Amino acid sequence: MRLAKYRSLVACLAIAMLFAAASEAQGEDGHRLWRRYDQLPAQALTRYRIQVSEIVVLGKSATLDVLRAELVDACSGLLGSPVPSADEVNRDGAVVAGTPLSSPLIKSLHWEAQLAALGPEGFYIHSVRLSTHRAIVIAANSELGALYGAFHFLRLMQTLQPIDKLDVSQKPRLQLRMLDHWDNLDGSVERGYAGRSLWNWSALPEAIDPRLRDYARANASIGINGSLLNNVNANAQILTADYLRKVAAIADVFRPYGVRIFLSARFSAPMELGGLMTADPLDPEVGTWWKNKADEIYKAVPDFGGFVVKANSEGQPGPRTYNRSHVDGANMLAAALAPHNGVVVWRAFVYDVKPDYDRAGAAYENLQPFDGKFAANVLLQVKNGPIDFQPREPFHPLFGAMPKTQLMPEFQITQEYLGFSNHLIFLASMWREVFDADTYAKGPGSTVAKVVDGSLYSQHLTGIAGVANTGSDRNWTGHHFLQANWYAFGRLAWNPDLTSRQVAEEWIKMTFTHDPKATAMIARIMLESHEALVDYMTPLGLHHIMWGGHHYGPAPWWDTEPRADWNPVYYHRADEKGLGFDRTATGSNTLSQYQPPVRDHFANLTTCPEAFLLWFHHVPWDYRMRSGRILWDELALHYQRGVDWVTATRKEWDALAGVIDPERHAEVAKKLAIQERDAIWWRDAVLLYFQSFSKRPLPEGVEKPAHTLEEYKAKSLAW
Ligand code: GCV
């Protein structure tokens, strides 16, 4: 007892010193993400200080240590006074966290029934009395579950929720929630706009960058439990013994936070590394090579998650190189990983050029015939839409067409086609559209969310991947607001039913401000941002009209890429008659890949949502839209509306000076200026170009372009 008191006194002093040092040292550079544990507003402090007085995390393990430290640091910071760690419940306001195994206090509560339903990662938070004292208990079946519970509890405080009568049970809806890093071994990041790779390969395994821990901690705080370290355009070197030592060092840092490592496997690795003459998946030597490689990996990284494979896509090798099928390839790798409980994430992003083909139908054609053929530890990873992470796409037809296959959506958090890290856009709204889309695969209500969370077809293994937007930039994502997309991805992966508003408001309060007016204004900006970006980039179902290669800025005229389907002209099909890609029965008919109610809905011009009009139809310039305006006028007004939104947002943001700290305020303001410049560029360049087909004047209310079409065509990235 005395020892316990002494320890808690020492802990108090240490925290007080830490706390003083921290508040001095913190600059507002965004590095702390949404885990800013600064003192909460006065109105919350009084009650929270009574409700939270000490932290009781019993037991010792890497995860329990992390859990204890997080609760102590966070509560001390949020309450503005030291909250000590204790070995027993000494007073009212104890926060007790752990599992029945790690904590006799939790075991004594006999919560077997409550915990039974929570699975390995869920948590139960309940206000109770322990040894006559009021306490909040965060209990779980695993230490990781308790850590997730602790982060949830902290989120409640950070967002000023009541914590007096807690009774919260949660478990993730999707099992594998992973960030995919398209990081190359030379430190560059494919489609990365926030600096270099976070993994410093040349310094590993000896030197561990503290950011690795920060990264794992941020992920754990939003429930992300997997990280693909290397680009899917893979370099086989990652599988060499040298690199596996480096990978193991990263895994050691991530492990306490429950983040498991995945690697992109280059399909031809048995030839490149093993000296085999072939990588044919049905060749026994090849199978053995992968089996041995899997064994070697699991020796170095016992909790390795598995392989992600981009096969026979954009020049990557794959089973089809040897006249074998995707199933042959995926199942061969699955067999190598199965003894270790590893999984294969096989990507459905496969598209071969054929005469008259429509890229939007390619993944379905390549993969759908294999429904029901993949091994039990294979997940088929399907991009949200059928083309490639456009500002808006209809949902991918595969979600409604593979009932016997474990499907896993792939979202892109990094903004390859969405203005890099220069444009403020909150992607939760876009992802909600995808989750909520009804595939009709098993009648009405068969939403994408229900397909991928396993509830529609009792899918055994579930998951979701987001292509990361993180990098070595101090603020992680290159733009303070784009941290919200990392946050939103994790939150929606945990619970795909959360509303965009809920996620936005949580994030704002944790990251920027508790000021109600400012929160409301920022939330509105975030919630409107996706529609606005679609307006100034690709309204009414237009898609892929960006510059070739880098995909930044408008270039609807672009037609010099070696593949037809990398050129904007392939997608918009503008001519003197009209605009858009006919994917109905009179055109490519890839609309037939959707279930009949969806197909009919999109095929009929009167029911097709205007947001997808030009995705599915080639529409005359003078077609009457629902507004009564003709297509050309409506299109032009969408572009103008997008620009107007950015202009208005800049003003609103300026008005928040004084509410937001000056450093982040100024940095966001600079990015908004770029966004406005780009929105104008988009409007003017695209409208001038399409005007050369429509031959119609700009409608009233649309500003005249400042340059000629030729000047826009000649423009490089630096305008
Ligand atoms: C990693 C698009 C991107 C590529 C990316 C590819 C993929 O084509 O432009 O950079 O490659 O998608 O998802 O594999």
Residues whose N, C-alpha, C, O or C-beta is under 5 A from the ligand:
A	BS01	GCV	W182 E190 N233 F349
